[in-house]
Amino acid sequence: MKFILPIILSCCFFNSYAQKDITLNWVVPQHKQDESVMVNSKSLAIGSYFYSEYHIEPAAAKTLHLRIYARVASVAHNLFNTTYAPFILQAITRKEKLFEETYQSGQAIINIPLKNTDTVALFFISNPPANDGTDFAFEYTIGDTAELNYNNKKPQEVFEKMLELASTGYINQPEKLIYPNGLFATGTAERRKTHNRYTGTVTQYTGEKLSRETADRNTADWNKKIVTWLKDYNVTDIKKNTTGDVKLNTDEAETVYTKKNAQGVTLFIVTVFKETVGEGSEAEPMSYTTGVRITN
């Protein structure tokens, strides 16, 4: 009996350790796409201008990230003759003004730090043409923005930060950032937005112009490292996919680690990949690129 009790306690310890999940404290970002307001001479007046108001209820005191396109209403959806309209944006709460700026180009990407969860009123202000209006199309995310510089941070620390920021789409001003010295490995890395504005990817290349043997060894080593780095995230959805033909030098492979929260929202997807370079043929030796990709 004296041997059984320690074994039971040991099993309980390892079971609780295996179930550790640091994502339980993460706040899922707020997203809103395809919103629009119209401002014309029938809108509320402010001096010689007119405005429309839009309210946002923040769930957390994070960063309000806005993308706004203001267009002359009559041609707003004409792909060949879209005319952008100058506008002013104000953001206020009941207690203070958070932001005010004029955009002559009719387009804006804005980050507004929120101090609390007070309702934010956005005022879209313009001087619309006579007998026309200003069509505002916009979207927003409330979450943490990605830093632009990750120098002097440990590889695993950067990797973990990329996981946490994945569900925000890595919101920040640039559409694409290149990290020549890498993010969490030696080798070029990049962070970019996708066509869906609140998704983004981080790609860390771990090898280029490799032989198959080296590429396979490289992906195996990185899969071991990723499993270690993910041990506190309770990732149970792991899939391995292969395509192509070894004989034709078109073989590719990826291992995909997917993490969702209790509500089924995808928090991050980590992919360790081996990709071919070029089209490949039976007669032509192939080279491979390996890397780790994080997205949501």
Rosetta blueprint (number, residue, H / E / L):
1 M L
2 K L
3 F L
4 I H
5 L H
6 P H
7 I H
8 I H
9 L H
10 S H
11 C H
12 C H
13 F H
14 F H
15 N H
16 S H
17 Y H
18 A H
19 Q L
20 K L
21 D L
22 I H
23 T H
24 L H
25 N H
26 W L
27 V L
28 V L
29 P L
30 Q E
31 H E
32 K E
33 Q E
34 D E
35 E E
36 S E
37 V E
38 M E
39 V E
40 N E
41 S L
42 K L
43 S L
44 L E
45 A E
46 I E
47 G L
48 S L
49 Y E
50 F E
51 Y E
52 S E
53 E E
54 Y E
55 H E
56 I E
57 E L
58 P L
59 A L
60 A L
61 A L
62 K L
63 T E
64 L E
65 H E
66 L E
67 R E
68 I E
69 Y E
70 A E
71 R E
72 V E
73 A H
74 S H
75 V H
76 A L
77 H L
78 N L
79 L L
80 F L
81 N L
82 T L
83 T L
84 Y E
85 A L
86 P L
87 F E
88 I E
89 L E
90 Q E
91 A E
92 I E
93 T L
94 R L
95 K L
96 E L
97 K E
98 L E
99 F E
100 E E
101 E E
102 T E
103 Y E
104 Q L
105 S L
106 G L
107 Q E
108 A E
109 I E
110 I E
111 N E
112 I E
113 P E
114 L L
115 K L
116 N L
117 T L
118 D L
119 T L
120 V E
121 A E
122 L E
123 F E
124 F E
125 I E
126 S E
127 N L
128 P L
129 P L
130 A L
131 N L
132 D L
133 G E
134 T E
135 D E
136 F E
137 A E
138 F E
139 E E
140 Y E
141 T E
142 I E
143 G E
144 D L
145 T L
146 A L
147 E L
148 L L
149 N L
150 Y L
151 N L
152 N L
153 K L
154 K L
155 P H
156 Q H
157 E H
158 V H
159 F H
160 E H
161 K H
162 M H
163 L H
164 E H
165 L H
166 A H
167 S H
168 T H
169 G L
170 Y L
171 I L
172 N L
173 Q L
174 P L
175 E L
176 K E
177 L E
178 I E
179 Y E
180 P L
181 N L
182 G L
183 L L
184 F L
185 A L
186 T L
187 G L
188 T L
189 A E
190 E E
191 R E
192 R E
193 K E
194 T L
195 H L
196 N L
197 R L
198 Y L
199 T L
200 G E
201 T E
202 V E
203 T E
204 Q E
205 Y E
206 T E
207 G E
208 E E
209 K E
210 L E
211 S L
212 R H
213 E H
214 T H
215 A H
216 D H
217 R H
218 N H
219 T H
220 A H
221 D H
222 W H
223 N H
224 K H
225 K H
226 I H
227 V H
228 T H
229 W H
230 L L
231 K L
232 D L
233 Y L
234 N L
235 V L
236 T L
237 D E
238 I E
239 K E
240 K E
241 N E
242 T E
243 T E
244 G L
245 D L
246 V H
247 K H
248 L H
249 N L
250 T L
251 D L
252 E E
253 A E
254 E E
255 T E
256 V E
257 Y E
258 T E
259 K E
260 K E
261 N L
262 A L
263 Q L
264 G L
265 V L
266 T E
267 L E
268 F E
269 I E
270 V E
271 T E
272 V E
273 F E
274 K E
275 E E
276 T E
277 V E
278 G L
279 E L
280 G L
281 S L
282 E L
283 A L
284 E L
285 P L
286 M L
287 S E
288 Y E
289 T E
290 T E
291 G E
292 V E
293 R E
294 I E
295 T E
296 N L
